Amino acid sequence: MTEDAFTPEALEAARILFARPSSFVMGAAEIEQLPDTSLPEVTFAGRSNVGKSSLINAVVGRTHLARASNEPGRTREVNLFDVDGRLRLADLPGYGFAKAAKTTARKFQNLGRAYLRGRPNLKRAYLLIDSRHGLKPPDLEAMDALDQAAVSYQIVLTKADKLKPADVAAVVARTAQAVAKRPAAFPQVLATSSAKGTGIPELRAGIAAVCGLTEA
């Protein structure tokens, strides 16, 4: 069974996994501060204010595990969350925040790049794209960095509830075409809504599968 066609059993197993206790582990301002690599990790990356914290909260079924903010650029550390002692979720600093001082922005963007290069237990990066805006130049730069780091990544469209279904399908198709020849990109583009729950079961199942915790 491929990752784009999960069985009901796989979806339910992933739901149970992410219904188990989850907790904030730490925020690391330096790569050396990160915990050991004994647990599989997946990470969430994207432009500032794309909805990373909201998506993490939706995945674990919690409201305030990851602190969401309307203020772009708030996440300036690698924030790690533990799920039942079986895997970790990482929230990377957002990129593309124009109002941040260049030196500050460069510091936490470099932290994200260091994380991608330095975590042998990293199973997949989820690159979040606002479905209303599609891929922008900073997203293409992030994809270049992921390709260069040889980190498997999947595009996750956020805020799909803000669009009509036909428009969601169109942006999924355009995005899939854009990543088709990317060496490290997983070909399936997943449309999600943290508010409505759209795509969250499939995202949970994908995380569980890539971490080897359930079968696809």
GIRA-V303613 format. One record per helix or strand. SS is the DSSP state (h for helix, s for strand). FROM is the first residue (numbers start at 0). TO is the last residue. If there is no record, write none. Layout:
BEGIN
SS;FROM;TO  SS;FROM;TO
END
This chain:
BEGIN
h;7;18  s;21;27  h;30;32  s;39;46  h;51;59  s;77;82  s;86;90  s;94;94  h;101;117  s;121;129  h;136;148  s;152;157  h;159;161  h;164;178  s;184;184  s;189;190  h;199;209
END
